[in-house]
């Protein structure tokens, strides 16, 4: 059986269920790399140029850890997911970076998903990927249909039942996580960030569990339905140029309007899109008088520093509430 | 209305020429002062900490223009991939917060470039006749082409002149002379005169200077303040700097020839193909290709200039390391923390390395 490796990094958190279904329907076995750990992080960091952002370094580490376990590695170049919206250059050039920095890796499957280039380009790229497993185009089409269904089910599951990606992936629907009835008095904190930082517990030093242990109710971008995200983004920043900025700015604006008690923005040092967008959000939070904590992490950030900043933030937000009431 | 724009190398010459040609239409053109440490400090103070250097510098320059009274600001806009797409939005908000009542007009630099330029000039001139706008734009470009022609000669002369700094002095005089020229004939005359003067600069005839190619992100490559005058410094060390990217080339192709299906980067993109097969925004694709091109053309080394955290250039850097074509690369990351002395020490070491490499390969200097 052909084995396809999917690195548990970057866009995995967005599309894991669709990708898995696609390859499984084509008769391949899917190998997902281990959750990030020190070895993975260090091996990734050692390959890339120092200025590269942390998520890309981690992806490289996951790729290295998959060597020997699979025949193909799946690293798509997701360029554009809509009219006049693009992704960050690093996501667009991902397979090329991987190939240049890890010459010993297995064959990299790198379909370019660029909806700006039209339907034919998309079909061609999907067929090109599926062709490694079967030469029957109808079988590939069926796999695509199944993948789409599985992806939208995954997305719906998150926004309907208010759970995070980690829970949706693992099937653990711990209701205590988000909006819990009966705990109206506890603080409501929105954690805004890209899924690959929010749910990689090694990278963010268990930020979400830390907040929960401080008796805060945590809200994440996935709990907002997609249409609301789009509307909120357009309100705050106009026509969005970057596909994944909805997570930051749309969710931020949405929660600000819900009069949340505080917003924690978790971003990675050197993230190009975030560096511009967070400013809009910060501005808006200031206008509305909502506590806003921008946290920037990289491979050197320490758990202790993060914890003290979080504690200080929660104390501040509590005091603010008391003063306002 | 008082129209301002961010300083960008010699771009102010075009703006001035176009404005003069269009005459008094109730506007005044505010020319921002050349970039200084003050511009940078202003920009850094009011920008998001992690924004890239061109954002900070252009914001600083726009603030300076506002201080001089500008109320309409011209800023570049792009769709997509790199941060440029949000320059105008972020800067407009910041200027508003600072209390300047400035209105932004955007020049689209990624698609519909010529339409956007025409629209911009039309908006600013209250629908002046098209023929007059076209002739004014061409008049501005005429000056730009003259300047870049002179600069090419300056780049060659700098490396071999016996008295360092002379070519540069002449270049500065040339910029002023071209800026003040009143008609095409005079521009031609000035161009010829200054090129003659440059050719008469005493040079070391036996020198066979090292040749270095410069490429990277367009703003920091072209604006001397952003790259700490690296071309002049290379010239002082006796190295000939070559740069493909110039304002006139950008204008010539992006505004005109691209519409005829001629792509100036076709060859560069082809050379980059084995390593990077699609556009990644900004100038990343071109950077990879240019490194290969310079290596193939037998240059001694290349200088890659990128703003700190520039997304396309980081991708290019990662990919560039593993090209088969081998050539020493000097990476200059420019941001507000950069210091000239540090850069000079590295540059000297780099030039020594190139000399050593050339000697080892059996060529004489």
Interface residues (C-beta under 8 A of the other chain):
Chain A: X48 X49 X51 X52 X53 X77 X79 X84 X85 X86 X87 X88 X89 X90 X92 X93 X96 X97 X99 X100 X101 X103 X112 X114 X237 X238 X241 X242 X269 X270 X271 X272 X273 X274 X275 X276 X277 X278 X279 X280 X283 X296
Chain B: X48 X49 X50 X51 X52 X79 X80 X81 X82 X83 X85 X86 X89 X90 X93 X97 X275 X276 X277 X278 X279 X280 X281 X282 X284 X308 X309 X310 X311 X312 X314 X315 X317 X318 X319 X321 X322 X333
